[in-house]
Amino acid sequence: MAQLGAPTVLVHVSFLAAMAEFRAEGRGTPGDPFEIGREIREFGDSWETPEGFAVYVRWLLDQAREDAPRPAGYVPSTNLWLTDGDEYLGRLAIRHRLTDRLREGGGHIGYDVRPSARRRGHATRMLHDALPFARALGITSALLTCDVDNVISRRVIERNGGVLQDRHGDKWRFWLPTG
């Protein structure tokens, strides 16, 4: 049964396969502005070895610390992976606070499901299971955003109780109670 938990080296082989799926759909290119794209560009070459993958997993875990090194403008975030045994299904990040940029288009929570695992309810489950983690971080209502043409992500947010605030440019912005 799939579970949301801390990133782990135990899914190394499946994670590599998932990243190959993301790359095949164009993720990780210089124009990809999303977290997964940035991480593919920054860490992708090191993931092949167990040692390099372990360094990446440790980096993800450390991102929850206030004093961890991170790119300018980034905030601490708790990273969680959806796994089923040794199979990597997806990822979710809970940003501990909002910046102006995140208020406009990123929100508190972002998620990705690997292409071969989509349309099985994993995103809805990940978001649902992440809400207690967000609540424990002091986030009582989480901002989530999605592209206006991303009907599936909008449904995921609404199924979890998200209330539409507005449209800001090419993004819908929702507030989702965490408790």
LUMTI-759408 format. One record per residue (C-alpha): x negated, y, z; residue in one letter. Coordinates in steps of 0.1 Angstrom, whole numbers. Layout:
<sites>
     c1     c2     c3  type
      X      Y      Z     a
...
</sites>
This chain:
<sites>
     c1     c2     c3  type
      0      0      0     m
    -13     34     -9     a
    -26     56     19     q
    -37     92     22     l
    -70     96     41     g
   -105    109     41     a
   -127    105     10     p
   -146     73     12     t
   -175     56     -6     v
   -155     24     -7     l
   -137     34    -39     v
   -168     43    -58     h
   -162     21    -89     v
   -125     31    -92     s
   -134     68    -86     f
   -158     66   -116     l
   -131     51   -138     a
   -106     78   -127     a
   -131    106   -135     m
   -136     91   -169     a
    -98     93   -174     e
    -99    130   -163     f
   -128    137   -187     r
   -109    120   -215     a
    -80    145   -211     e
   -105    174   -212     g
   -111    180   -175     r
   -146    192   -165     g
   -151    213   -196     t
   -166    249   -191     p
   -131    263   -195     g
   -115    241   -168     d
   -107    264   -139     p
    -95    237   -115     f
   -113    221    -86     e
   -116    187   -102     i
   -131    204   -133     g
   -157    223   -112     r
   -166    192    -93     e
   -170    171   -125     i
   -194    198   -138     r
   -213    202   -105     e
   -215    166    -92     f
   -205    144   -121     g
   -241    135   -131     d
   -248    123    -95     s
   -218    101    -90     w
   -231     71   -109     e
   -255     60    -81     t
   -242     49    -47     p
   -265     74    -30     e
   -253    103    -52     g
   -217     94    -46     f
   -223     92     -9     a
   -238    128    -10     v
   -206    140    -28     y
   -183    123     -3     v
   -202    139     26     r
   -200    173      8     w
   -162    169      5     l
   -158    160     41     l
   -180    189     52     d
   -158    214     33     q
   -134    213     63     a
   -161    230     84     r
   -161    268     86     e
   -199    270     83     d
   -202    246     54     a
   -219    260     22     p
   -193    267     -5     r
   -190    289    -36     p
   -183    326    -30     a
   -146    332    -25     g
   -138    297    -14     y
   -123    289     20     v
   -126    258     42     p
   -105    229     29     s
    -96    195     41     t
    -99    170     13     n
    -78    138     12     l
    -77    109    -12     w
    -49     86    -20     l
    -62     51    -22     t
    -48     16    -24     d
    -74     -8    -11     g
   -105      0    -32     d
    -85     18    -59     e
    -87     56    -61     y
    -53     71    -71     l
    -56    108    -65     g
    -68    137    -45     r
    -54    165    -25     l
    -70    196     -9     a
    -55    217     19     i
    -70    251     20     r
    -72    264     56     h
    -63    300     47     r
    -53    321     18     l
    -73    346     -1     t
    -58    371    -26     d
    -68    348    -54     r
    -51    318    -37     l
    -20    338    -30     r
    -17    346    -67     e
    -23    311    -82     g
    -38    285    -60     g
    -19    282    -27     g
    -27    262      3     h
    -24    228    -13     i
    -36    214    -46     g
    -35    179    -59     y
    -44    156    -89     d
    -33    121    -97     v
    -55    101   -120     r
    -39     98   -154     p
    -34     60   -153     s
    -15     63   -119     a
      9     91   -129     r
     47     89   -130     r
     48     65   -100     r
     56     90    -73     g
     20     93    -60     h
     20    131    -61     a
     53    134    -42     t
     39    109    -16     r
      6    127    -13     m
     22    160     -7     l
     46    146     18     h
     19    128     37     d
     -4    159     37     a
     22    181     55     l
     13    169     90     p
    -24    176     82     f
    -15    211     72     a
      6    216    103     r
    -23    205    125     a
    -44    232    108     l
    -19    258    120     g
     -2    262     86     i
     35    263     94     t
     46    271     58     s
     23    262     29     a
     21    281     -3     l
     21    259    -34     l
     19    270    -70     t
     22    254   -104     c
     22    264   -140     d
     56    275   -152     v
     55    247   -178     d
     45    220   -154     n
     79    206   -147     v
     66    175   -130     i
     46    194   -104     s
     76    217    -98     r
     97    186    -91     r
     71    173    -67     v
     71    205    -47     i
    109    208    -47     e
    113    171    -36     r
     92    179     -6     n
    114    209      4     g
     95    237    -15     g
    115    269    -18     v
    108    291    -49     l
     95    325    -39     q
     89    339    -74     d
     72    337   -107     r
     38    354   -107     h
     24    355   -143     g
     23    320   -155     d
     27    304   -121     k
     57    295    -99     w
     51    302    -62     r
     69    281    -36     f
     68    280      2     w
     70    246     19     l
     76    241     56     p
     50    217     71     t
     70    206    102     g
</sites>
